Amino acid sequence: MTGAVRPDVQQRLRHVKWIGGGSGAGKSTIARHLAARHGLRIYATDDAMLDHARRSTPESAPQLTRFLEMSMDERWLGQTPEAMVDSFHWFRGECFDLVVEDLLTTAAKPGGVIAEGFRLLPHLVRPLLIDPGQAVWLLPTPEFRSAAFDNRGTMWDIPNATSDPRTAQCNLLKRDHLFTERLRREVEGLGLPFVDVHGSLGEDELVNHVAATLGL
């Protein structure tokens, strides 16, 4: 989504709270806690990815089209982590207009909404905010991210689908670290709220911190 955002769009999304951040930061878990505590609905951008891929075109999402045409080895072994983070379609904001389209429909219903997911890039979300306090980004340390994926049992799901799982895993973790650092530069540059997520933060403490940041 590019260009100026109409004020009416900001108003229609005024009841949306945004939780973005790096992979493995606990966004979905925190969103579930806050939704249950405050009676909010959740819009998970991860859950919308397949639908958005179907609704996109090669013209609207060229990097997504390229990604879908690649083999697993081409995706995770044939590129450097730096190239991966630069070319990955969701990291480039492809289909973000469909996120906004979905949210305009969801936000039209009574009650507040929590939108969460790594696809909520700061420079794309900022124009939609009436107040920066509507949003927060969670920035996990590499150690926290690795532990999170390991606890979920998903650490090797993608790497094991390649011919060199260990190299693919290293590439993925490095890519995600680079993406998180890109997010940090963006939120700091835009003056948006963020939370560093590391092992010394308990889950309840993190949930309360995010709730306070979002004014809940």
C-alpha positions in Angstrom: 0.0 0.0 0.0 1.6 3.2 -1.1 0.7 6.9 -1.1 -1.2 9.0 1.4 -3.9 7.2 3.5 -7.3 8.9 3.5 -8.3 10.2 6.9 -11.6 8.1 6.7 -9.5 4.9 6.5 -7.6 5.9 9.6 -11.0 6.6 11.3 -12.4 3.2 10.2 -9.3 1.5 11.6 -9.2 3.5 14.9 -10.3 0.5 16.9 -7.5 -1.8 15.6 -4.5 -2.5 17.8 -1.5 -3.7 15.8 1.1 -6.1 17.1 4.0 -6.6 14.6 7.5 -7.9 15.0 10.0 -10.6 14.2 9.2 -14.3 13.9 9.2 -16.2 17.1 8.5 -13.2 19.3 5.2 -14.4 20.7 2.9 -12.1 18.8 0.1 -14.7 18.4 0.3 -15.8 22.1 0.1 -12.2 23.3 -2.7 -11.4 21.0 -4.7 -14.4 22.3 -4.2 -13.3 25.9 -5.2 -9.7 25.2 -8.2 -10.7 23.1 -9.5 -12.9 25.9 -8.8 -10.3 28.6 -10.4 -7.4 26.7 -13.0 -9.0 24.5 -11.2 -8.3 21.3 -11.3 -10.1 18.0 -8.0 -11.3 16.4 -6.9 -10.8 12.8 -3.9 -13.0 12.2 -2.0 -12.1 9.1 -0.3 -15.5 9.0 -3.8 -17.1 8.6 -4.6 -14.9 5.6 -1.4 -15.7 3.6 -2.9 -18.4 1.4 -6.0 -16.4 0.7 -3.9 -13.4 -0.2 -1.7 -15.4 -2.5 -4.9 -16.6 -4.3 -6.2 -13.0 -4.5 -2.9 -11.6 -5.9 -1.6 -11.4 -9.4 1.9 -11.6 -10.8 1.7 -7.9 -11.4 0.6 -7.1 -7.8 3.0 -9.6 -6.2 5.9 -10.3 -8.4 8.2 -11.6 -5.6 5.5 -13.9 -4.3 5.1 -15.3 -7.9 8.8 -15.8 -8.1 9.0 -17.5 -4.7 6.2 -19.9 -5.6 8.1 -21.0 -8.7 11.2 -21.8 -6.8 12.2 -25.2 -5.3 12.9 -25.6 -1.6 16.6 -25.7 -2.3 16.4 -22.6 -4.4 14.5 -20.8 -1.7 16.6 -21.7 1.3 20.0 -22.8 0.0 20.4 -21.0 -3.3 20.4 -17.5 -1.8 22.3 -15.7 0.9 20.4 -14.7 4.0 20.8 -11.1 2.9 19.2 -11.9 -0.5 16.5 -13.8 1.2 15.4 -10.9 3.4 15.6 -8.5 0.5 13.5 -10.6 -1.9 11.0 -12.3 0.5 7.6 -11.1 -0.6 6.0 -10.6 2.8 9.0 -8.7 4.0 8.6 -6.4 1.0 5.0 -5.6 1.9 3.4 -7.4 -1.0 -0.4 -7.9 -0.5 -0.5 -5.5 2.4 -3.4 -3.8 0.6 -5.3 -7.0 1.1 -4.5 -6.9 4.8 -6.0 -3.4 5.0 -9.0 -4.5 2.9 -9.7 -7.4 5.3 -9.3 -5.1 8.3 -11.7 -2.5 6.9 -14.3 -5.3 6.7 -13.4 -6.8 10.1 -13.3 -3.4 11.9 -16.8 -2.5 10.6 -18.2 -5.0 13.0 -18.8 -4.0 16.7 -15.8 -4.2 19.1 -12.1 -3.8 18.8 -9.6 -5.9 16.8 -6.0 -7.0 17.3 -4.1 -7.4 14.1 -1.0 -9.4 14.5 1.9 -10.8 12.5 5.3 -10.2 11.0 3.7 -8.8 7.8 2.8 -5.6 9.7 5.7 -3.6 8.5 6.2 -0.3 10.4 6.4 2.0 7.4 3.1 0.5 6.0 1.2 0.6 9.3 2.3 4.0 10.4 0.1 5.9 7.9 -3.0 4.0 9.2 -2.5 5.1 12.8 -4.3 8.0 14.3 -2.0 7.6 17.4 1.3 5.7 17.4 0.1 4.1 20.6 -2.2 1.9 18.6 0.7 -0.3 17.6 3.8 -2.1 19.0 6.5 -4.2 17.5 8.1 -7.1 19.3 11.8 -7.6 18.6 13.1 -11.0 19.7 16.8 -11.8 20.4 18.2 -14.6 18.2 18.4 -16.8 21.3 14.7 -16.2 22.1 13.7 -16.9 18.5 15.6 -20.2 18.3 14.1 -21.3 21.6 10.6 -20.4 20.5 10.8 -22.4 17.3 12.4 -25.3 19.1 9.6 -25.3 21.7 7.0 -25.3 19.0 8.6 -28.2 17.3 8.9 -26.3 14.0 12.6 -25.6 14.0 13.3 -28.2 11.3 10.1 -28.1 9.3 11.4 -26.0 6.4 15.0 -27.1 6.6 14.1 -30.8 6.5 12.4 -30.2 3.1 15.8 -29.2 1.6 18.8 -31.3 0.6 20.9 -29.6 3.3 18.8 -29.1 6.4 21.6 -27.7 8.6 22.6 -25.0 6.2 19.0 -24.2 5.4 18.3 -23.7 9.1 21.3 -21.4 9.6 20.1 -19.4 6.6 16.6 -19.1 7.9 17.7 -18.0 11.4 20.1 -15.4 9.9 17.4 -14.2 7.6 15.0 -13.7 10.5 17.6 -11.9 12.5 18.3 -9.5 9.6 14.6 -8.9 9.3 14.2 -8.2 13.0 17.1 -5.7 12.8 15.4 -4.0 9.8 12.3 -3.7 11.9 14.3 -2.1 14.7 15.7 0.5 12.4 12.2 1.3 11.0 10.4 1.6 14.4 13.2 3.7 15.8 13.3 5.9 12.7 9.5 6.4 12.8 9.3 6.9 16.5 7.0 3.8 17.0 6.7 1.7 20.2 8.7 -1.5 20.4 9.6 -4.1 23.0 12.8 -6.1 23.1 11.8 -9.8 23.8 14.4 -11.9 25.6 14.5 -14.9 27.9 14.4 -12.8 31.1 10.8 -11.6 30.4 8.1 -13.8 31.7 5.0 -14.3 29.6 2.7 -12.4 32.0 5.2 -9.6 32.2 5.3 -9.3 28.4 1.6 -9.4 28.0 1.1 -6.7 30.6 3.8 -4.6 29.0 2.2 -4.9 25.5 -1.2 -4.1 27.0 0.1 -1.0 28.7 1.8 0.1 25.5 -1.4 -0.3 23.5 -3.5 1.5 26.2 -5.5 -1.6 27.1 
